[in-house]
Amino acid sequence: MENRKYPIGDFTDKGAYSAEEIASFLEVLGNFPEKLEHLVSDITEEELNTPYREGGWTAQQVIHHIADSHMNMLVRLKWTLTEETPPIKAYFEDRWATLSDYTLPIGVSVSMLKAIHAKVVALLENLNEVELNKGYFHPESKKIWPLKSVMALYAWHGEHHLAHIKISKGEWSF
């Protein structure tokens, strides 16, 4: 069960990242919407309604969740770049996944992710070391998240959920 929850492993923040790692995160973030679009281009209704694990979300919920999560990332990035260590608002992801917009066609969220990631990459691609070390305060973890760690987290987050969708499609082996 645990490897279905974290098929690529859980996220660990290293804290310090090389310029090459930062460039890699940026590339992953830039390519994510197209990878998702390609993965779901042939998804069936049955696969969309298949949870990736017992008690887990369906592929459709995962896709809409990614859009919501990455939308929050974009707002958090903007706060961090324009304010001094802003506290962010956490949200109940599990409750959001039960709202009626999660029944919309997945193309809505795929399109949303294309726009979000274009803005995210535009914000992040020219940051210097000082800017990459700016952070926001997360009230749940009680931790300051520097932008370089946020980049690592969301690069992981996208790949993490691509694996969940592959599980729902029967394309992931354990």
Legacy VTK file of the C-alpha trace (Angstrom):
# vtk DataFile Version 3.0
C-alpha trace
ASCII
DATASET POLYDATA
POINTS 174 float
0.000 0.000 0.000
2.749 2.475 0.928
4.501 2.200 -2.430
1.173 2.986 -4.123
0.899 6.119 -1.976
4.469 7.206 -2.801
5.429 5.225 -5.914
8.470 7.433 -6.638
9.311 7.815 -2.943
8.386 10.554 -0.499
9.746 14.075 -0.960
12.804 15.027 1.056
13.983 18.612 1.066
17.773 18.685 0.830
17.827 22.388 1.651
20.866 23.069 -0.532
20.633 22.614 -4.300
23.222 23.054 -7.024
22.678 25.279 -10.046
22.298 22.089 -12.108
19.560 20.798 -9.790
17.732 24.141 -9.948
17.924 24.022 -13.763
16.591 20.459 -13.678
13.637 21.463 -11.479
12.851 24.294 -13.871
12.962 21.894 -16.821
10.670 19.415 -15.047
8.215 22.208 -14.191
8.324 23.527 -17.753
7.703 20.120 -19.314
5.102 18.890 -16.837
1.895 20.042 -18.583
2.858 18.348 -21.845
3.836 15.140 -20.022
0.467 15.115 -18.290
-1.397 15.892 -21.499
0.394 13.053 -23.287
-0.271 10.610 -20.427
-3.999 11.327 -20.332
-4.508 11.649 -24.099
-5.764 8.065 -24.298
-7.191 7.647 -20.790
-10.529 5.842 -20.660
-13.549 6.698 -18.513
-12.894 3.541 -16.511
-9.276 4.569 -15.869
-10.371 8.104 -14.930
-12.651 6.605 -12.301
-10.037 4.179 -10.963
-8.356 5.067 -7.666
-4.589 4.600 -7.666
-4.857 2.819 -4.307
-7.552 1.647 -1.930
-9.001 4.723 -0.271
-7.107 6.975 -2.700
-8.308 9.443 -5.285
-9.381 8.540 -8.779
-7.217 9.621 -11.690
-9.767 12.358 -12.411
-9.468 13.699 -8.859
-5.667 13.534 -9.066
-5.631 15.583 -12.283
-7.893 18.278 -10.833
-5.889 18.226 -7.582
-2.644 18.899 -9.465
-4.191 21.997 -11.035
-5.412 23.240 -7.643
-2.110 22.533 -5.943
-0.007 24.160 -8.645
-2.384 27.142 -8.737
-1.614 27.575 -5.034
2.095 27.261 -5.801
1.845 30.127 -8.301
0.148 32.397 -5.777
2.681 31.453 -3.095
5.566 32.232 -5.463
4.123 35.659 -6.180
3.641 36.399 -2.484
7.204 35.303 -1.759
8.665 37.452 -4.522
6.732 40.549 -3.430
6.573 40.226 0.366
8.968 39.438 3.193
8.524 35.775 4.282
4.736 35.774 3.877
2.650 33.256 5.779
0.657 31.183 3.326
-2.803 29.725 3.689
-2.984 25.959 3.874
-6.080 24.272 2.454
-7.937 20.985 2.844
-6.943 19.118 -0.318
-9.218 16.200 0.565
-12.229 18.524 0.845
-11.381 20.324 -2.406
-11.355 16.909 -4.127
-15.056 16.467 -3.295
-16.188 19.772 -4.838
-18.234 19.804 -8.035
-15.453 21.243 -10.210
-13.703 17.873 -9.884
-16.405 16.436 -12.158
-15.425 18.771 -15.011
-13.608 17.279 -17.996
-9.904 16.843 -17.218
-9.019 19.066 -20.172
-10.038 22.041 -18.036
-7.287 21.281 -15.538
-4.755 20.314 -18.207
-5.307 23.692 -19.902
-5.088 25.436 -16.559
-1.774 23.717 -15.837
-0.327 24.877 -19.168
-1.040 28.487 -18.223
0.081 28.092 -14.611
3.370 26.450 -15.561
4.104 29.074 -18.214
3.764 31.723 -15.500
5.733 29.677 -12.942
8.653 29.185 -15.334
8.575 32.881 -16.302
8.788 33.805 -12.607
11.508 31.316 -11.687
13.817 31.119 -14.691
15.879 34.225 -13.967
16.018 34.255 -10.192
19.382 34.793 -8.544
20.656 33.017 -5.436
19.252 35.660 -3.077
15.802 35.383 -4.662
15.928 31.565 -4.644
16.545 31.736 -0.895
13.480 33.916 -0.262
10.753 31.866 1.316
7.247 31.636 2.668
6.092 30.359 6.047
3.877 27.269 5.962
1.541 27.131 8.989
1.221 23.322 9.015
4.914 22.440 8.790
5.832 25.556 10.807
8.708 25.887 8.385
10.008 28.520 6.011
10.102 27.117 2.476
12.742 28.801 0.283
11.821 29.056 -3.397
14.553 26.589 -4.364
12.922 24.006 -2.078
9.494 24.883 -3.472
10.856 24.210 -6.969
12.154 20.823 -5.820
8.868 20.013 -4.086
6.642 20.842 -7.042
8.929 19.127 -9.553
8.567 16.042 -7.336
4.825 16.638 -6.848
4.087 16.515 -10.565
6.118 13.339 -11.091
4.524 11.805 -7.985
1.033 12.291 -9.410
2.011 11.208 -12.925
2.911 7.888 -11.282
-0.521 7.773 -9.610
-2.223 8.266 -12.969
-0.049 5.520 -14.479
-1.202 3.209 -11.662
-4.853 4.014 -12.473
-4.118 3.253 -16.131
-2.393 -0.031 -15.273
0.941 1.280 -16.630
2.965 1.100 -13.399
4.503 -2.062 -12.018
5.692 -2.609 -8.482
LINES 1 175
174 0 1 2 3 4 5 6 7 8 9 10 11 12 13 14 15 16 17 18 19 20 21 22 23 24 25 26 27 28 29 30 31 32 33 34 35 36 37 38 39 40 41 42 43 44 45 46 47 48 49 50 51 52 53 54 55 56 57 58 59 60 61 62 63 64 65 66 67 68 69 70 71 72 73 74 75 76 77 78 79 80 81 82 83 84 85 86 87 88 89 90 91 92 93 94 95 96 97 98 99 100 101 102 103 104 105 106 107 108 109 110 111 112 113 114 115 116 117 118 119 120 121 122 123 124 125 126 127 128 129 130 131 132 133 134 135 136 137 138 139 140 141 142 143 144 145 146 147 148 149 150 151 152 153 154 155 156 157 158 159 160 161 162 163 164 165 166 167 168 169 170 171 172 173
